[in-house]
Amino acid sequence: MTQPITVPLLDLKAQYATIRDEIRPAVDAVLESQMCILGATVAECETKLAEYCRCPHAVGVSSGSDALLISLMAEGIGPGDEVITTPYTFFATAGGIARVGAKPVFVDIDPQTYNIDPAGIEAKITPNTKAILPVHLYGQCADMDPIMAIADGRGIPVIEDAAQAIGSEYKGRRAGSIGRYGCFSFFPSKNLGAAGDGGLITTCDDAVAEKLRILRAHGSKPKYYHATIGGNFRFDALQAAIVAVKLRHLDQWTAGRQSNAARYRRLFEAAGLSLPSPAGRGAGGEGLVQLPVEMDGYRHIYNQFVIRVPRRDELRAYLKEQKIGNEVYYPVPLHVQKCFDYLGYKEGDFPESERAARETIALPIYTELSDQQAEWVVECIGRFLKG
Ligand SMILES: *Cc1c(COP(=O)(O)O)cnc(C)c1O
């Protein structure tokens, strides 16, 4: 039996303690230069990120949400257009589509991976479909080959929402290097987080990269001449300096998350708490946990470690009592969000997304999580399920 111990969902102070001595001089250098927006620090950070994502171009922007927004703007997507995406994601995915005036068209998820089910896409394509926007949820890529085949066959661009998936791989290719656009976020809770907001778009297309650079600065080129309307989507140099330092540690942090995931698997299995894989089975009734499924040939970077459990809400309350951090990503699928009433969807339209929203819970998976903390998490879940 393990001693009770507090386990936060994420411990960014523990991470900062390990890199403080590298971060402080990097921040000081920007302050001394007083080049606080775009400039050399941002350009250097972009070069390193492009290399990391194995893409020729990386364009730093103000946030992951804005990365999605300006990718849609660069395609000229607007009123009357449709963009196919998943209803089981962070709001920004569909929010960006609606903000350019286009219509989000949802396709349900694959219950094993929680990512868009490519088999459902074809039926939703119309002459108005102007992009497909898959999300690499929790750090594992969507099944990109069939998505690219559908899109390429029709000349439809693919925008990858890779906000949770930096360094994630699909059959040897990095997230963000497969579609025309790869959108990343440096929100602090992402695997590569800034000390504030920031984002990035990767692309293999030279002309697209140029267009994105113009759009992020109000569409101006040359300065004060505007052939197109952009916005203020610029990347902050202080954030770029911090991201560049943290990028040096990212692979080691990812390895830590992956070994934490492997340790959870061992612990749940040893305790007799886990359902055997082929996932997609209901969590209810059996009193067991469905562990995340790692697809063959993918590199899962575990932005989140999400399990399906019976009596999810009761378990959440129990874990909260035990001071174990946890979260539900996401409790309300986007097709039933109030603001999307006008799209005309209703409860029951996307049963797998709705089931995932009812049955899943994210556990602490951050790199610095100790053996003792992980053991305590699994022990508490065992007590709840068996008790
Ligand atoms: C975090 C996130 C975003 C938005 O990124 P911000 O930097 O917070 O604007 C978009 N999509 C997904 C899937 C995300 O997880």
The ligand as an SDF file (V2000), in Angstrom:
LIG
                    3D

 15 15  0  0  0  0  0  0  0  0999 V2000
   -4.6910   24.0840  -27.3980 C   0  0  0  0  0  0  0  0  0  0  0  0
   -5.4260   23.7390  -28.6370 C   0  0  0  0  0  0  0  0  0  0  0  0
   -5.7640   24.7050  -29.6050 C   0  0  0  0  0  0  0  0  0  0  0  0
   -5.5810   26.1800  -29.3820 C   0  0  0  0  0  0  0  0  0  0  0  0
   -4.3350   26.6150  -29.0420 O   0  0  0  0  0  0  0  0  0  0  0  0
   -4.1650   28.0090  -28.2470 P   0  0  0  0  0  0  0  0  0  0  0  0
   -2.6900   28.2500  -28.3500 O   0  0  0  0  0  0  0  0  0  0  0  0
   -4.6160   27.7850  -26.8520 O   0  0  0  0  0  0  0  0  0  0  0  0
   -4.9480   29.0400  -28.9430 O   0  0  0  0  0  0  0  0  0  0  0  0
   -6.3690   24.2910  -30.7610 C   0  0  0  0  0  0  0  0  0  0  0  0
   -6.6670   23.0000  -30.9710 N   0  0  0  0  0  0  0  0  0  0  0  0
   -6.3960   22.0430  -30.0740 C   0  0  0  0  0  0  0  0  0  0  0  0
   -6.7410   20.6250  -30.3810 C   0  0  0  0  0  0  0  0  0  0  0  0
   -5.7840   22.3820  -28.8710 C   0  0  0  0  0  0  0  0  0  0  0  0
   -5.5370   21.4270  -27.9720 O   0  0  0  0  0  0  0  0  0  0  0  0
  1  2  1  0
  2  3  1  0
  2 14  2  0
  3  4  1  0
  3 10  2  0
  4  5  1  0
  5  6  1  0
  6  7  2  0
  6  8  1  0
  6  9  1  0
 10 11  1  0
 11 12  2  0
 12 13  1  0
 12 14  1  0
 14 15  1  0
M  END
$$$$
